[in-house]
Amino acid sequence: MGAIFLSFILKRIHNNAVLEVNSTVFVCYIIFFIAESTFVHVSGILAICALGLYMTNTGKTRISPESEHAVHHVWSYVGFVAETIIFMLSGIIMG
């Protein structure tokens, strides 16, 4: 449901890199929060994976070519920061 909502938002926002990046981050956070809330009882990680699969298959075409570069760079940076934090915490815990 959230993936369809994100796809609809991205279709309405065209050629605005800031709004497209913010909407992808915002919808990911909201989907995780709703999935982990007390009334839904599903895994937030699996909800994010389902969102990623939908966006890879269908939603990727909704991101404008002008904004695709910015979206890719933001998510690459988020991945880099997450990997760095995971390796630092595992090093601290194991060491």
C-alpha positions, 0 to 999 in steps of 0.5 A, spaced: 500 500 500 505 504 501 509 503 495 503 504 491 502 511 495 510 512 493 509 511 486 503 516 486 507 521 489 513 520 485 508 521 479 505 527 481 512 530 483 516 531 476 523 534 475 524 536 483 529 532 486 529 535 493 521 533 493 523 526 490 528 524 495 525 527 501 518 523 499 522 516 498 526 517 505 519 519 508 515 513 505 520 508 508 520 511 515 513 511 515 512 504 512 517 502 517 513 505 523 506 503 521 509 496 520 512 496 527 506 499 530 502 495 535 496 495 531 499 492 525 504 486 527 508 485 521 516 486 520 518 493 519 524 490 515 520 485 511 515 491 509 521 495 507 524 489 503 517 489 499 517 497 498 524 496 495 522 490 490 516 494 488 520 500 487 525 496 483 520 493 479 515 498 478 516 505 481 523 506 478 520 509 472 516 514 476 522 517 478 524 523 473 531 522 469 533 529 472 532 527 479 534 519 479 542 522 480 540 525 486 536 520 489 541 515 487 547 519 491 542 520 497 541 512 498 548 511 496 550 515 502 545 512 507 547 505 505 555 508 506 553 511 513 549 504 515 555 500 513 560 504 517 555 504 523 554 497 523 562 495 522 564 500 528 558 497 533 560 490 531 568 492 532 566 495 539 562 489 541 567 484 538 573 487 540 
